[in-house]
Amino acid sequence: VLHTISTAAEMQRIALAAKRAGKRIGVVPTMGFLHDGHASLIHKARSDANVVIVTIFVNPLQFAPTEDLSRYPRDLERDTELAANAGADYLFTPVPHEMYPPGFDLTVSVGGVTAPFEGVSRPTHFNGVATVVAKLFLITQADSAFFGQKDYQQAMVVGKLIRDLAIPIQLVVCPTRRDADGVAMSSRNVYLSPEERTKAAVLYKSLQTAQNLITSGERRREALEECLRTTLNTAFGINIDYAAAADADTLEQCDVFATTQGIVLLLAVRFGTTRLIDNLVVR
Ligand code: PAF
């Protein structure tokens, strides 16, 4: 049975007791409105850990004032069912003042990998993510943490957080889950109109087209980015935030990638008021 816990103190007490009993704890941090991508993370955690904690917290710190915090989709009843079916033991669902009580005054600020791409468009976003993730790690006492590759740069930021603070936790990044037309699963897909939802398939199509170009020997960044843009622009009325090729391990934007270098293709595209991201790694 799935237990829902809403206070940080109780969640941490349960986690510490499990730890002392020799259990291995896996955590799946989420903002709720769970989909099959989250289910795959929970399954993976289930196969790795004795105790699986799914956290649901729409973290105000990682939204800018102009972003979608107030309209972010929520459905705790459906989330509870999905998490239970996927094999979670605990659902941690704090309210904001539980995570950020009066007087809370701390920011975990990660440098380097936070600067490009999402960092340009959303300058305060990754500090918000790093701060909440560090706290969730301490509350859940997790031995392993499961994140989706869809948020590629976020996974790198969490990796850096873990290394720089020597947090004793194993980061597991799981493959992006996609719908039949290639659209990466995201809670934000509900914002899309039917027409935009159809158009959104162009993201994965452009990633695959550029991947084919790499496979056929192209290693020049500008040529790869041009290929991404050209394919994206076959969809009318979209707005490209970035369409980039970078070193898969450092996010460095080399002019020409060495054949030994992994390349990550990264996209952020606006469909009306909805901003979608996606990526593909080619090694
Ligand atoms: O990827 C998310 O859902 C969020 O950024 C996370 C990791 C739960 C932190 O709020």
Boltz pocket constraint, residues with backbone or C-beta under 6 A from the ligand:
constraints:
  - pocket:
      binder: B
      contacts: [[A, 29], [A, 30], [A, 31], [A, 55], [A, 57], [A, 59], [A, 62], [A, 128], [A, 129], [A, 132], [A, 133], [A, 151], [A, 154]]
      max_distance: 6.0
